[in-house]
Amino acid sequence: MSTVLVVEDSIAEREMIKDLLESSGLTVTVVSDGFEALEFIQGHPPDLVLLDIVMPKMNGYEVCRLIKSNAETKTLPVVMCSAKGEEFDRYWGMKQGADAYIAKPFQPTELVGTVKQLLLG
């Protein structure tokens, strides 16, 4: 079973995304900021990272850039999921190495479909 790491500082959104992904058959771990995410990835690399952009301490762009610049994690799929839905935000997310970008609010089928498609790789 595939493991997804959800990096989201909003408790409500974190739980909603976790429930949605778990109900589609995925194993989900949640953390609340970029530092926790990078720490977790070092010890337990997930199959995919679902990453918010606006977070305390370290934003999602920085986390994505660090994941993609590390030889051990550069192939790890990253999906950015953010309320920053402007075209520039999407462009900048992809420029940092994100494999997909989903704007909030999203359709549950879009989120699950994107995650599953990337996991099939």
C-alpha positions, 0 to 999 in steps of 0.5 A, spaced: 500 500 500 502 506 498 504 511 503 502 519 502 505 524 507 501 530 508 504 537 510 498 542 512 498 547 517 491 547 518 488 542 522 481 541 519 484 541 512 489 536 514 484 531 517 479 532 511 485 530 506 487 525 510 480 522 511 479 523 503 486 519 501 485 513 506 478 512 504 481 511 497 485 506 500 492 509 501 496 510 508 497 517 510 501 520 515 500 528 517 505 533 519 504 540 520 510 544 517 516 543 512 521 542 518 517 536 520 516 533 513 523 533 511 525 530 518 520 525 516 522 524 509 529 522 512 527 517 516 521 514 512 521 516 505 513 516 503 511 514 496 508 521 495 508 528 498 502 532 498 504 539 500 501 546 502 505 552 500 503 557 506 506 554 512 510 557 518 517 556 519 518 554 512 514 554 506 512 549 501 516 552 495 522 551 500 520 544 502 519 542 495 526 545 492 530 541 498 526 535 496 528 535 489 535 537 490 537 531 494 539 526 490 536 521 495 529 524 494 529 527 487 524 522 484 519 523 490 513 525 487 510 532 490 503 535 489 502 542 491 496 543 494 494 551 496 489 556 496 494 560 492 491 559 485 493 564 481 497 562 474 504 565 477 503 560 483 502 554 479 508 556 475 512 557 481 510 551 484 512 547 478 519 551 477 521 548 484 520 541 482 513 540 483 510 534 479 502 537 480 499 543 483 492 543 485 488 549 487 484 549 493 478 549 494 479 542 490 474 537 488 476 530 492 476 526 485 481 531 482 486 530 489 485 523 489 486 522 481 492 526 481 495 522 487 493 515 484 496 517 477 503 520 480 503 513 484 502 509 478 508 513 475 
